Amino acid sequence: MKITKLMRFLLQVIVVGLAAAAVVLLLFPDSMTGKLPVVEVRESNAPNLPRDRGPVSYSAAVQRAAPAVVNIFTARTVVERTPLQADPFFGQFENRSQRTRQRTQTSLGSGVIFSEQGYLLTNNHVIAGAEAIAVLLADGRSFEASVVGTDPDTDLAVLKIEAPNLPSITVGRSSDLVVGDVVLAIGNPFGVGQTVTQGIVSATGRHSLGINTYEDFIQTDAAINPGNSGGALVNALGELVAINTAIFSQSGGSHGIGFAIPVDLARDVMTQIIEHGEVIRGWLGVEAQDVTPQLAQSFGLPTTDGVLIAGIYPGGPAATAGLLPGDIILEVDGERIEQAYEALNLIALARPGDTVKILLWRNGKEIETKIAIAKRPRAE
């Protein structure tokens, strides 16, 4: 059969196309399979902590975790006016173009390298508003970081640096922690350099502190100071169990009451940000408050369990399902609700589009209804 010029051209196009596809598949395998990006985390395979005995030194734990804890430096330009320039009387004598001045505002914090791919986790308040972010590793190397995504509702942010031979933290399980476990806080307090402090888990499941929208803090007496934010809280084996976030203090220094975000929650937030660019949560569209003894009595409730719906967002899932202000949520998908934060967390775990069963108290009777959950609007 005679091969025409047109056939020869088509064959060349096919060969070139197959070769290009092979190169793309080799360099970017996920692009051909539709897979989402996956962060490679080194998980702990150690048995439960030996709580019947303690080490004389925690140096092995520090050596294991400290290389993956970084210092974070941020900078942004702010515009300000001097007191005289801001004064209406003196300001009228100044040149308008000279009434403002710019300066570079810097801040510092800490972060944790989760993966050799270069993904870091820190607090959102550490990098909020930053125009430039620099990451200083424990080995002295420094790199510019980019923001992968943030979640103000939990005060977490994911950064990424491009660097070879990165250390990464070993991720433990915050769900295994009990009050009394030894923990170590690693970070950069006051910018003095990497510092390790030691304490115990003072409490778990702290909430209703008014720090974040979603709160499930680990409380510790390990000294946490300004600059520690975003750093690591590790157990006696050097495994990451939480991200240090806040302190309770009237002076600004450590009073032995610090709060950290459990790593189970932090890891889930990080994974969603990397895969979807944001954290996707369920939303009911209500304003809720705890039931006090006085409210329980007025509504004829035998206990103070449940969540009072104080308001309904127009067009939200609750409004569509016919919920009303004054209704009290008793159960969500069979889970008994005692406080408002429990309902908030349960609804947040539902995927948008999922249908949940809600048991209500209305006019002295229990009513069961089903509600299609929507996607929670992003916090600004």
C-alpha positions in Angstrom: 0.0 0.0 0.0 1.3 3.4 -1.0 1.9 5.8 2.0 0.8 9.3 1.0 2.3 12.5 2.5 -0.8 13.1 4.5 -0.6 9.6 6.1 3.1 10.1 6.8 2.3 13.4 8.6 -0.5 11.8 10.7 1.8 9.0 11.7 4.4 11.5 12.9 1.8 13.4 14.9 0.6 10.2 16.6 4.2 9.2 17.5 5.0 12.7 18.9 1.7 12.7 20.9 2.4 9.3 22.4 5.9 10.3 23.3 4.7 13.5 25.0 2.0 11.6 26.9 4.7 9.2 28.1 6.9 12.1 29.4 3.9 13.7 31.2 3.0 10.3 32.8 6.6 9.8 33.9 7.1 13.3 35.4 3.5 13.9 36.6 1.8 10.5 37.2 -1.0 12.0 39.2 -2.1 14.2 36.3 -3.1 11.2 34.2 -4.9 9.4 37.0 -6.9 12.3 38.5 -5.4 11.7 41.9 -5.2 14.5 44.4 -1.8 15.6 45.8 -0.9 13.6 48.9 1.5 14.7 51.6 3.9 12.0 52.7 3.9 12.0 56.5 6.2 9.8 58.6 3.8 8.2 61.2 4.8 6.7 64.5 4.9 3.0 64.7 6.0 2.9 68.3 3.9 1.1 70.9 2.0 3.0 73.6 4.1 5.2 75.9 5.7 3.3 78.9 3.8 5.2 81.6 5.1 3.1 84.4 8.6 4.5 84.2 10.2 7.7 82.9 13.6 8.5 81.4 16.3 10.5 83.2 16.8 12.6 80.1 14.7 13.6 77.2 17.7 14.4 74.9 16.8 11.5 72.6 13.3 12.9 72.1 14.7 16.4 71.4 17.3 15.1 68.9 14.5 13.3 67.1 12.1 16.2 66.9 14.1 19.4 67.0 15.6 19.3 63.4 12.0 19.5 62.0 11.0 22.6 64.1 11.8 25.8 62.3 11.8 29.5 63.0 9.5 31.6 60.9 10.1 35.3 60.1 7.5 37.5 58.4 7.6 41.0 57.0 5.0 43.4 55.7 4.7 47.1 54.9 2.5 49.3 57.1 1.5 52.9 56.6 1.3 55.1 59.6 1.0 58.7 60.6 2.9 60.4 63.4 0.9 61.9 66.3 1.4 65.4 65.1 0.5 64.5 61.5 -2.7 62.8 62.8 -3.7 65.9 64.8 -6.3 68.0 62.9 -4.6 71.3 64.0 -1.0 70.5 63.2 -1.9 68.3 60.3 -3.1 71.3 58.3 0.4 72.8 58.2 1.9 69.6 56.8 2.3 68.7 53.2 -0.4 66.1 52.4 2.2 63.8 50.7 4.3 63.8 53.9 1.5 63.0 56.3 2.0 59.3 56.1 5.1 57.1 56.1 5.8 53.5 55.4 7.8 51.1 57.5 8.5 47.4 57.5 6.8 45.5 60.3 8.4 42.1 61.2 7.2 39.3 63.4 8.4 35.9 64.4 7.0 32.5 65.2 7.7 28.8 64.8 6.6 26.0 62.4 6.9 22.2 62.0 8.1 20.4 58.9 5.6 17.6 58.2 7.0 16.2 55.1 10.2 15.9 53.1 8.2 17.4 50.3 8.5 20.7 52.0 5.1 21.1 53.7 5.1 23.0 57.0 2.4 23.7 59.5 2.2 26.8 61.6 -0.4 29.1 63.1 -2.4 31.3 60.8 -1.8 34.3 63.1 1.9 33.9 62.6 1.8 34.6 58.9 -1.5 36.6 58.5 -0.9 39.6 56.4 2.7 38.8 55.6 4.2 39.9 52.3 7.3 37.9 52.8 7.9 34.7 54.8 11.4 33.3 55.6 11.9 29.9 57.2 15.1 29.2 59.1 15.9 25.5 59.7 17.7 24.1 62.7 20.7 23.3 60.5 21.2 27.0 59.6 19.7 26.9 56.1 17.0 29.5 55.3 14.4 29.5 52.5 11.6 31.6 51.3 8.2 30.0 51.9 4.9 30.2 50.0 1.4 29.9 51.6 -0.4 26.8 50.4 -3.6 27.7 52.4 -5.0 28.9 55.7 -7.8 27.9 58.0 -8.6 30.8 60.4 -11.3 28.7 62.1 -8.6 26.6 63.7 -5.8 29.2 63.4 -3.7 26.9 61.2 -1.7 27.6 58.0 0.2 25.4 55.6 3.4 26.6 54.1 5.8 25.1 51.5 9.5 25.5 50.9 11.6 24.1 48.1 14.7 22.5 49.5 16.6 19.2 49.4 17.3 16.9 52.3 14.6 18.2 54.6 14.1 16.7 58.0 10.5 15.9 58.9 8.7 15.3 62.2 7.4 11.9 63.3 3.7 12.2 63.8 2.1 10.7 66.9 -1.5 10.4 68.0 -3.0 13.1 70.2 -5.9 10.8 71.0 -3.5 8.7 73.0 -2.6 11.5 75.4 -3.8 11.4 79.0 -3.4 14.0 81.7 0.0 13.7 83.4 1.9 12.6 80.2 5.3 14.4 79.8 5.4 16.8 76.8 8.1 19.1 75.4 7.5 22.4 73.7 10.0 23.3 70.9 10.0 26.7 69.3 11.5 30.1 69.0 10.4 32.2 72.0 11.1 35.9 71.9 13.4 35.2 68.9 16.2 33.9 71.1 16.6 30.8 69.0 15.3 27.2 69.2 14.3 26.4 72.8 12.9 23.4 74.5 10.7 23.5 77.6 9.2 20.6 79.5 6.0 20.0 81.3 3.0 17.7 81.4 -0.5 17.5 79.8 -2.6 19.5 82.2 -5.9 18.8 80.5 -7.4 17.7 77.2 -10.5 18.8 75.3 -10.3 22.4 76.4 -13.0 24.5 74.6 -15.1 27.6 74.9 -12.0 29.8 75.4 -12.9 32.2 72.6 -9.6 31.7 70.8 -10.8 29.8 67.7 -14.1 28.8 66.2 -13.2 25.1 66.6 -11.5 24.4 69.9 -10.3 21.1 71.3 -7.1 22.2 72.9 -4.5 20.3 74.8 -3.5 22.3 77.9 0.1 22.1 79.1 2.3 23.7 81.8 5.3 23.5 79.5 6.5 27.1 79.1 5.1 28.7 75.9 5.9 32.3 75.2 5.5 34.7 72.3 7.4 33.2 69.3 6.5 29.6 70.3 3.3 29.9 68.3 3.2 27.3 65.5 5.9 25.2 67.1 5.9 21.6 68.2 4.5 19.9 71.3 6.0 16.4 71.4 5.7 13.5 73.7 8.6 11.7 75.6 9.4 9.8 72.4 9.8 12.9 70.3 6.6 12.4 68.4 4.5 15.4 67.4 1.2 15.5 69.4 0.1 19.1 69.0 0.9 22.5 67.5 1.5 25.2 70.2 -0.9 28.1 69.7 -1.8 30.3 72.7 -1.1 31.1 76.3 -3.3 32.3 79.1 -1.5 35.3 80.6 -2.1 38.8 81.9 1.5 39.8 81.5 2.3 38.3 78.1 4.7 35.8 79.6 4.2 32.1 80.4 2.1 31.4 83.6 2.1 27.6 83.0 -1.2 27.6 81.1 -0.6 27.0 77.4 -2.8 25.6 74.7 -2.0 23.5 71.7 -4.0 22.1 68.7 -4.1 18.3 68.7 -2.1 16.8 65.9 -5.1 14.6 64.8 -7.0 17.8 64.1 -4.0 19.7 62.6 -3.2 16.9 60.3 -6.7 16.7 58.9 -6.8 20.4 58.3 -3.4 20.3 56.6 -4.5 17.4 54.3 -7.7 19.2 53.3 -5.8 22.4 52.5 -3.3 20.5 50.4 -5.9 18.5 48.5 -8.7 21.0 48.2 -7.1 24.4 48.8 -9.4 24.9 51.8 -11.0 23.0 54.7 -14.5 21.8 53.8 -16.9 21.7 56.7 -20.6 21.0 57.1 -22.8 23.9 58.1 -26.3 24.0 59.6 -26.9 27.7 59.4 -27.9 28.5 63.0 -26.8 30.6 65.9 -26.6 28.4 69.0 -26.1 28.7 72.7 -25.9 26.4 75.7 -29.0 25.6 77.7 -28.8 27.1 81.2 -30.9 25.8 84.1 -33.2 28.8 83.7 -33.7 28.1 80.0 -34.3 24.4 80.7 -37.0 25.3 83.2 -38.7 27.7 80.9 -38.7 25.2 78.0 -39.8 22.3 80.2 -36.6 20.4 79.7 -35.7 17.8 82.4 -32.0 18.5 82.0 -29.7 21.2 80.6 -28.5 19.0 77.8 -29.0 20.3 74.3 -28.4 23.4 72.2 -30.8 26.3 72.0 -31.2 27.7 68.4 -31.0 31.5 69.0 -31.1 32.5 65.3 -31.6 31.0 61.8 -29.6 32.2 58.8 -32.0 32.9 55.9 -31.6 30.4 53.1 -29.5 28.1 55.2 -30.0 24.4 55.7 -31.9 24.9 59.0 -34.2 27.4 57.5 -34.9 25.2 54.5 -35.7 22.3 56.8 -38.1 24.3 58.9 -36.1 24.8 62.1 -37.2 27.7 64.2 -35.6 30.0 66.8 -36.4 28.5 70.2 -35.9 24.9 69.0 -33.5 22.9 71.1 -31.2 20.4 69.4 -31.0 17.3 71.6 -29.2 14.8 69.2 -27.3 14.8 66.0 -27.3 11.5 64.2 -28.0 9.7 67.5 -25.2 11.5 69.4 -26.5 13.2 72.5 -25.6 16.9 72.7 -24.7 18.5 76.0 -23.0 21.7 74.9 -23.0 23.9 71.8 -19.4 23.1 70.8 -20.3 19.4 70.5 -23.1 20.2 67.9 -20.7 22.5 66.1 -18.0 19.9 65.8 -20.4 17.1 64.8 -22.0 19.2 62.0 -18.6 20.4 60.8 -17.5 16.7 60.3 -20.4 16.1 58.0 -19.7 16.5 54.3 -21.8 19.0 52.3 -24.7 17.2 50.8 -24.9 14.6 53.6 -28.2 14.2 55.4 -28.2 14.2 59.2 -31.0 13.3 61.6 -31.7 16.0 64.2 -33.7 15.3 67.3 -35.4 18.6 68.5 -37.3 19.8 71.5 -40.2 22.0 70.4 -43.3 23.0 72.4 -42.6 20.4 75.1 -42.3 17.5 72.6 -39.4 15.7 70.8 -39.5 16.0 67.0 -37.1 14.2 64.6 -36.2 15.8 61.3 -33.6 15.4 58.6 -31.5 18.2 57.2 -29.2 18.3 54.2 -25.9 19.8 55.3 -24.4 22.7 53.3 -20.8 23.8 53.0 -19.8 26.2 55.7 -19.0 29.7 54.4 -15.3 30.6 54.7 -14.3 32.8 57.6 -13.0 36.2 56.5 
